[in-house]
Structures are given as C-alpha cells and as structure tokens.
Amino acid sequence: MIDLGAIPADRPVLIAGPTASGKSALALEIAARQGGVIVNADALQVYGNWRVLSARPSAEDEAAAPHALYGHVPWDSAYSVGHWLREVAPLLTGPERPIITGGTGLYFAALTAGLAEIPATPPEVRAEADARLAAEGREALLAELDAPSAARIDPLNPIRVQRAWQVLRSTGRGIAAWQDDTPPPLLPLPSVTPILFDVDRDWLNARIARRFDAMLDAGALEEARANLPRWDPALLSMKAIGAPELIAHLKGEMTLDEAREAATIATRQFAKRQRTWFRARMKDWIKLDPAT
C-alpha cells in the first residue's frame, strides 16, 4: 500500500486504474488528510444521468470533500477529451491542490503529454460514422484507417475507432499525424504524483461482481428505467457499462439475472482493456496493488 505521508501536499496527484479498483476511496483519503479538490477523469462520470451505474461518488462522498467535473454534462451532449482538458485547466491553478482520478486513460495522456489540436468533427460526418458503426461494426471503420493511426489506437474500442475514422474523414489527415504535432502538456508527469492501480485480475473480477450487485441494490435498475424513454445507444452518455443490459431487461429481452451476468462480463472485458492500456502506457507511474 502507498505511504500517504510520502505524497507531497503541494503537488497535484493523479490516480488512474481500472473500474472497481478503489481509486475514489484513495482520492477521498488523500483529500481528508492533506486537503484538495477531487477532479473526475472518467468519460462517463461527467454525465448527469448515470450516478449509480457510472459509479460516480455518492452524495455523502461529495459532501466529505470538494469534487469537480462530476455529473455536470447533459445526457444528450457530446463530450471529448478536448472538452475535459479545457474544463480541467482552470482547476490546475485554483486555490486547492487537484487530486485527479478516473479510468479514462486518454484524459491522463492528454493532461501529461499534451493533446493534438484536431478540428471539431462536422455533425454530418459524426452521423455517417454512427450509421456505419451500427450497420457494419467497428471493423469496417478500422479497415479504412491509415496504418499509423490503426496501429496507435485500441482496435477493440469502438469509440476510439470511430473517433479516428471521423478525424480522417473530416480532415483528410490521420489522427496519428495530428497527435504527432501535439503542443506541450498542462501537467508534465515530473510535476505530479502519478499513481496507477495495478491490480490482480481475479481480485478485480470479484470486486466487479460484488459492485454490480451493489449497484442494483442502490437503484441502478430504476436509473435505467428513467433513461429508457430517451435511450439511444449511439449517444456517448449511453455507453455506461451495464446500461445496454439493463435496458434490454426493461424491454423484456432478457431476465434480470441474464442482464446481471451480461453486464458483469462486459465490465470484466472493459477492465481488461483498461489494464492492458495502462500497463503499456503508464510504465513510469507509481504502481499500487490494493490487494497487498
């Protein structure tokens, strides 16, 4: 376990790791001991329509320490790493030391290595990508990418594949080329305390199973029911892990037990992708194994 007393109180803290690994609890403990504002770095927790299913901090946690960038984006709004970087920038020079925590690796990469200034995707290109992804799958979009971009992104992540395709389609230039022209980062890694939850697979899978049951007890099904009238799987806010399965249950397409099992499997698969991404790209971070 990390020695909290060894964390400098005057430097930003970054806490990354896979879903259900315990990042938020560590952020709260650091804030309680040293002060600071806990800043969200999770792409789904920015949305207001999934508090339970996206594992946003509870109202009690939010009352225990200052929190920022949680649940502030409407369900039907687009949101990108560029949006997040612009919103996090003023928090880096505020009166309280930021404790930035989440599971979206690209947010941390943009923060510590810089973000390419890629032009916004026109709505018609986004609509074309949505339609093709739904009809043909991510493989069709992946096949049309330039080789450097295809090699750099996560090929199993449909959101990243679609984003790379949209950039190429709208600018005529691959996302890898844009990234190679990246400006300096807002928070270079040497200026922060970077902590990565590097966890055992079996330990994490057991926590994932327990947490989804806890989410159901906390009202995840009721939350899904509230989102049912506006359900659109193409929207980023509807990508919350477990949402498609609970919506399918509410539509009578599977039992609750089947939805629970499918959502748990989907969460495990997502966590595996996160762990692979983090281990490949965060080799210089301080590794933390909460199971030891």
Contacts in CASP RR format, 6 or more apart in sequence:
PFRMAT RR
TARGET T0000
AUTHOR 0000-0000-0000
METHOD contacts of the structure
MODEL  1
MIDLGAIPADRPVLIAGPTASGKSALALEIAARQGGVIVNADALQVYGNW
RVLSARPSAEDEAAAPHALYGHVPWDSAYSVGHWLREVAPLLTGPERPII
TGGTGLYFAALTAGLAEIPATPPEVRAEADARLAAEGREALLAELDAPSA
ARIDPLNPIRVQRAWQVLRSTGRGIAAWQDDTPPPLLPLPSVTPILFDVD
RDWLNARIARRFDAMLDAGALEEARANLPRWDPALLSMKAIGAPELIAHL
KGEMTLDEAREAATIATRQFAKRQRTWFRARMKDWIKLDPAT
1 288 0 8 1.000
1 290 0 8 1.000
1 292 0 8 1.000
2 26 0 8 1.000
2 195 0 8 1.000
2 286 0 8 1.000
2 288 0 8 1.000
4 29 0 8 1.000
4 30 0 8 1.000
4 33 0 8 1.000
4 34 0 8 1.000
5 33 0 8 1.000
7 13 0 8 1.000
7 30 0 8 1.000
7 34 0 8 1.000
7 193 0 8 1.000
8 193 0 8 1.000
9 34 0 8 1.000
9 35 0 8 1.000
9 97 0 8 1.000
10 97 0 8 1.000
11 97 0 8 1.000
11 191 0 8 1.000
11 192 0 8 1.000
11 193 0 8 1.000
12 92 0 8 1.000
12 97 0 8 1.000
12 98 0 8 1.000
12 99 0 8 1.000
12 100 0 8 1.000
12 187 0 8 1.000
12 191 0 8 1.000
12 192 0 8 1.000
12 193 0 8 1.000
13 27 0 8 1.000
13 30 0 8 1.000
13 97 0 8 1.000
13 98 0 8 1.000
13 99 0 8 1.000
13 100 0 8 1.000
13 192 0 8 1.000
13 193 0 8 1.000
13 195 0 8 1.000
14 41 0 8 1.000
14 100 0 8 1.000
14 101 0 8 1.000
14 108 0 8 1.000
14 111 0 8 1.000
14 112 0 8 1.000
14 187 0 8 1.000
14 192 0 8 1.000
14 193 0 8 1.000
14 194 0 8 1.000
14 195 0 8 1.000
14 285 0 8 1.000
15 23 0 8 1.000
15 26 0 8 1.000
15 27 0 8 1.000
15 99 0 8 1.000
15 100 0 8 1.000
15 101 0 8 1.000
15 102 0 8 1.000
15 195 0 8 1.000
15 197 0 8 1.000
16 23 0 8 1.000
16 41 0 8 1.000
16 101 0 8 1.000
16 102 0 8 1.000
16 103 0 8 1.000
16 105 0 8 1.000
16 108 0 8 1.000
16 194 0 8 1.000
16 195 0 8 1.000
16 196 0 8 1.000
16 197 0 8 1.000
16 278 0 8 1.000
16 282 0 8 1.000
16 285 0 8 1.000
17 23 0 8 1.000
17 102 0 8 1.000
17 103 0 8 1.000
17 196 0 8 1.000
17 197 0 8 1.000
17 198 0 8 1.000
17 199 0 8 1.000
17 274 0 8 1.000
17 275 0 8 1.000
17 278 0 8 1.000
18 103 0 8 1.000
18 197 0 8 1.000
18 199 0 8 1.000
18 204 0 8 1.000
18 270 0 8 1.000
18 271 0 8 1.000
18 274 0 8 1.000
18 275 0 8 1.000
18 278 0 8 1.000
19 55 0 8 1.000
19 103 0 8 1.000
19 208 0 8 1.000
19 241 0 8 1.000
19 267 0 8 1.000
19 270 0 8 1.000
19 271 0 8 1.000
19 274 0 8 1.000
20 55 0 8 1.000
20 204 0 8 1.000
20 207 0 8 1.000
20 208 0 8 1.000
20 211 0 8 1.000
20 267 0 8 1.000
20 271 0 8 1.000
21 197 0 8 1.000
21 199 0 8 1.000
21 204 0 8 1.000
21 207 0 8 1.000
21 290 0 8 1.000
22 197 0 8 1.000
22 290 0 8 1.000
23 101 0 8 1.000
23 102 0 8 1.000
23 103 0 8 1.000
23 197 0 8 1.000
24 38 0 8 1.000
24 55 0 8 1.000
24 57 0 8 1.000
24 61 0 8 1.000
24 101 0 8 1.000
26 101 0 8 1.000
26 195 0 8 1.000
26 288 0 8 1.000
27 38 0 8 1.000
27 99 0 8 1.000
27 101 0 8 1.000
28 38 0 8 1.000
28 57 0 8 1.000
28 61 0 8 1.000
28 64 0 8 1.000
28 65 0 8 1.000
30 36 0 8 1.000
30 99 0 8 1.000
31 37 0 8 1.000
31 38 0 8 1.000
31 64 0 8 1.000
31 65 0 8 1.000
31 66 0 8 1.000
31 99 0 8 1.000
32 64 0 8 1.000
32 65 0 8 1.000
34 97 0 8 1.000
35 65 0 8 1.000
35 96 0 8 1.000
35 97 0 8 1.000
36 65 0 8 1.000
36 66 0 8 1.000
36 96 0 8 1.000
36 97 0 8 1.000
36 98 0 8 1.000
36 99 0 8 1.000
37 65 0 8 1.000
37 66 0 8 1.000
37 67 0 8 1.000
37 68 0 8 1.000
37 91 0 8 1.000
37 96 0 8 1.000
37 97 0 8 1.000
37 98 0 8 1.000
37 99 0 8 1.000
38 57 0 8 1.000
38 65 0 8 1.000
38 66 0 8 1.000
38 67 0 8 1.000
38 68 0 8 1.000
38 99 0 8 1.000
38 101 0 8 1.000
39 67 0 8 1.000
39 68 0 8 1.000
39 69 0 8 1.000
39 88 0 8 1.000
39 91 0 8 1.000
39 98 0 8 1.000
39 99 0 8 1.000
39 100 0 8 1.000
39 101 0 8 1.000
40 46 0 8 1.000
40 56 0 8 1.000
40 67 0 8 1.000
40 68 0 8 1.000
40 69 0 8 1.000
40 70 0 8 1.000
40 71 0 8 1.000
40 100 0 8 1.000
40 101 0 8 1.000
40 102 0 8 1.000
41 84 0 8 1.000
41 88 0 8 1.000
41 100 0 8 1.000
41 101 0 8 1.000
41 102 0 8 1.000
41 103 0 8 1.000
41 104 0 8 1.000
41 105 0 8 1.000
41 107 0 8 1.000
41 108 0 8 1.000
41 111 0 8 1.000
42 54 0 8 1.000
42 102 0 8 1.000
42 103 0 8 1.000
42 104 0 8 1.000
42 107 0 8 1.000
43 79 0 8 1.000
43 84 0 8 1.000
43 104 0 8 1.000
43 107 0 8 1.000
43 236 0 8 1.000
44 50 0 8 1.000
44 54 0 8 1.000
44 236 0 8 1.000
44 237 0 8 1.000
44 239 0 8 1.000
44 240 0 8 1.000
44 241 0 8 1.000
45 54 0 8 1.000
45 55 0 8 1.000
45 56 0 8 1.000
45 70 0 8 1.000
45 71 0 8 1.000
45 102 0 8 1.000
46 69 0 8 1.000
46 70 0 8 1.000
46 71 0 8 1.000
46 72 0 8 1.000
46 73 0 8 1.000
46 79 0 8 1.000
46 84 0 8 1.000
47 54 0 8 1.000
47 71 0 8 1.000
47 73 0 8 1.000
47 74 0 8 1.000
47 75 0 8 1.000
47 79 0 8 1.000
47 236 0 8 1.000
47 237 0 8 1.000
47 240 0 8 1.000
48 71 0 8 1.000
48 72 0 8 1.000
48 73 0 8 1.000
48 74 0 8 1.000
48 75 0 8 1.000
48 237 0 8 1.000
49 75 0 8 1.000
49 223 0 8 1.000
49 226 0 8 1.000
49 227 0 8 1.000
49 237 0 8 1.000
50 56 0 8 1.000
50 223 0 8 1.000
50 227 0 8 1.000
50 237 0 8 1.000
50 240 0 8 1.000
50 243 0 8 1.000
51 71 0 8 1.000
51 223 0 8 1.000
52 215 0 8 1.000
52 218 0 8 1.000
52 219 0 8 1.000
52 220 0 8 1.000
52 223 0 8 1.000
53 215 0 8 1.000
53 220 0 8 1.000
53 223 0 8 1.000
53 224 0 8 1.000
53 240 0 8 1.000
53 241 0 8 1.000
53 242 0 8 1.000
53 243 0 8 1.000
53 246 0 8 1.000
54 240 0 8 1.000
55 211 0 8 1.000
55 215 0 8 1.000
56 70 0 8 1.000
56 71 0 8 1.000
57 67 0 8 1.000
57 70 0 8 1.000
61 67 0 8 1.000
62 70 0 8 1.000
66 96 0 8 1.000
68 91 0 8 1.000
69 84 0 8 1.000
69 87 0 8 1.000
69 88 0 8 1.000
69 91 0 8 1.000
73 79 0 8 1.000
73 237 0 8 1.000
75 227 0 8 1.000
75 230 0 8 1.000
75 235 0 8 1.000
75 237 0 8 1.000
75 238 0 8 1.000
76 230 0 8 1.000
76 235 0 8 1.000
76 237 0 8 1.000
77 237 0 8 1.000
78 126 0 8 1.000
78 236 0 8 1.000
79 236 0 8 1.000
80 163 0 8 1.000
81 104 0 8 1.000
81 106 0 8 1.000
81 107 0 8 1.000
81 110 0 8 1.000
81 115 0 8 1.000
82 110 0 8 1.000
82 115 0 8 1.000
84 107 0 8 1.000
84 110 0 8 1.000
85 107 0 8 1.000
85 110 0 8 1.000
85 111 0 8 1.000
85 115 0 8 1.000
85 186 0 8 1.000
88 98 0 8 1.000
88 100 0 8 1.000
88 111 0 8 1.000
88 186 0 8 1.000
89 186 0 8 1.000
91 98 0 8 1.000
92 98 0 8 1.000
92 186 0 8 1.000
92 187 0 8 1.000
100 108 0 8 1.000
100 111 0 8 1.000
103 274 0 8 1.000
105 274 0 8 1.000
105 277 0 8 1.000
105 278 0 8 1.000
105 281 0 8 1.000
106 160 0 8 1.000
108 194 0 8 1.000
108 282 0 8 1.000
109 281 0 8 1.000
110 185 0 8 1.000
111 185 0 8 1.000
111 186 0 8 1.000
111 187 0 8 1.000
112 185 0 8 1.000
112 187 0 8 1.000
112 188 0 8 1.000
112 189 0 8 1.000
112 192 0 8 1.000
112 194 0 8 1.000
113 182 0 8 1.000
113 185 0 8 1.000
113 189 0 8 1.000
114 182 0 8 1.000
114 183 0 8 1.000
114 184 0 8 1.000
114 185 0 8 1.000
114 186 0 8 1.000
115 182 0 8 1.000
115 183 0 8 1.000
116 175 0 8 1.000
116 178 0 8 1.000
116 179 0 8 1.000
116 180 0 8 1.000
116 181 0 8 1.000
116 182 0 8 1.000
117 178 0 8 1.000
117 181 0 8 1.000
117 183 0 8 1.000
118 167 0 8 1.000
118 171 0 8 1.000
118 175 0 8 1.000
118 178 0 8 1.000
119 170 0 8 1.000
119 171 0 8 1.000
121 166 0 8 1.000
121 167 0 8 1.000
121 170 0 8 1.000
122 170 0 8 1.000
125 166 0 8 1.000
125 169 0 8 1.000
125 170 0 8 1.000
126 166 0 8 1.000
128 169 0 8 1.000
129 141 0 8 1.000
129 162 0 8 1.000
129 165 0 8 1.000
129 166 0 8 1.000
129 169 0 8 1.000
130 162 0 8 1.000
130 234 0 8 1.000
132 140 0 8 1.000
132 141 0 8 1.000
133 141 0 8 1.000
133 158 0 8 1.000
133 162 0 8 1.000
133 234 0 8 1.000
134 233 0 8 1.000
134 234 0 8 1.000
137 158 0 8 1.000
138 155 0 8 1.000
138 156 0 8 1.000
138 158 0 8 1.000
138 161 0 8 1.000
138 162 0 8 1.000
141 161 0 8 1.000
141 162 0 8 1.000
141 164 0 8 1.000
141 165 0 8 1.000
142 150 0 8 1.000
142 155 0 8 1.000
142 161 0 8 1.000
142 165 0 8 1.000
144 165 0 8 1.000
144 168 0 8 1.000
145 153 0 8 1.000
145 161 0 8 1.000
145 164 0 8 1.000
145 165 0 8 1.000
145 168 0 8 1.000
145 174 0 8 1.000
146 168 0 8 1.000
146 174 0 8 1.000
146 176 0 8 1.000
146 177 0 8 1.000
148 174 0 8 1.000
148 176 0 8 1.000
148 177 0 8 1.000
149 164 0 8 1.000
149 167 0 8 1.000
149 168 0 8 1.000
149 174 0 8 1.000
149 175 0 8 1.000
149 176 0 8 1.000
149 177 0 8 1.000
150 164 0 8 1.000
151 176 0 8 1.000
152 175 0 8 1.000
152 176 0 8 1.000
152 179 0 8 1.000
153 160 0 8 1.000
153 161 0 8 1.000
153 163 0 8 1.000
153 164 0 8 1.000
153 175 0 8 1.000
154 160 0 8 1.000
154 161 0 8 1.000
154 273 0 8 1.000
154 277 0 8 1.000
155 161 0 8 1.000
156 273 0 8 1.000
157 273 0 8 1.000
159 236 0 8 1.000
159 239 0 8 1.000
163 175 0 8 1.000
164 174 0 8 1.000
164 175 0 8 1.000
167 173 0 8 1.000
167 174 0 8 1.000
167 175 0 8 1.000
167 178 0 8 1.000
168 174 0 8 1.000
168 175 0 8 1.000
171 178 0 8 1.000
189 284 0 8 1.000
193 286 0 8 1.000
194 282 0 8 1.000
194 284 0 8 1.000
194 285 0 8 1.000
194 286 0 8 1.000
195 285 0 8 1.000
195 286 0 8 1.000
195 288 0 8 1.000
196 278 0 8 1.000
196 282 0 8 1.000
196 285 0 8 1.000
196 286 0 8 1.000
196 287 0 8 1.000
196 288 0 8 1.000
197 288 0 8 1.000
197 289 0 8 1.000
197 290 0 8 1.000
198 275 0 8 1.000
198 278 0 8 1.000
198 279 0 8 1.000
198 287 0 8 1.000
198 288 0 8 1.000
198 289 0 8 1.000
199 275 0 8 1.000
199 289 0 8 1.000
199 290 0 8 1.000
199 291 0 8 1.000
200 289 0 8 1.000
200 291 0 8 1.000
201 272 0 8 1.000
201 275 0 8 1.000
203 291 0 8 1.000
204 271 0 8 1.000
204 275 0 8 1.000
205 268 0 8 1.000
205 271 0 8 1.000
208 264 0 8 1.000
208 267 0 8 1.000
208 268 0 8 1.000
208 271 0 8 1.000
209 264 0 8 1.000
212 220 0 8 1.000
212 242 0 8 1.000
212 260 0 8 1.000
212 263 0 8 1.000
212 264 0 8 1.000
212 267 0 8 1.000
213 260 0 8 1.000
216 260 0 8 1.000
220 246 0 8 1.000
221 246 0 8 1.000
221 249 0 8 1.000
221 250 0 8 1.000
221 256 0 8 1.000
224 243 0 8 1.000
224 246 0 8 1.000
224 247 0 8 1.000
224 249 0 8 1.000
224 250 0 8 1.000
225 250 0 8 1.000
227 238 0 8 1.000
227 243 0 8 1.000
227 247 0 8 1.000
228 247 0 8 1.000
228 250 0 8 1.000
228 251 0 8 1.000
231 238 0 8 1.000
231 247 0 8 1.000
232 238 0 8 1.000
233 244 0 8 1.000
238 244 0 8 1.000
241 263 0 8 1.000
241 266 0 8 1.000
241 267 0 8 1.000
241 270 0 8 1.000
242 259 0 8 1.000
242 262 0 8 1.000
242 263 0 8 1.000
242 266 0 8 1.000
242 267 0 8 1.000
244 266 0 8 1.000
245 254 0 8 1.000
245 258 0 8 1.000
245 259 0 8 1.000
245 260 0 8 1.000
245 262 0 8 1.000
245 263 0 8 1.000
245 266 0 8 1.000
246 259 0 8 1.000
246 263 0 8 1.000
248 254 0 8 1.000
248 259 0 8 1.000
248 262 0 8 1.000
249 255 0 8 1.000
249 256 0 8 1.000
249 258 0 8 1.000
249 259 0 8 1.000
254 262 0 8 1.000
END
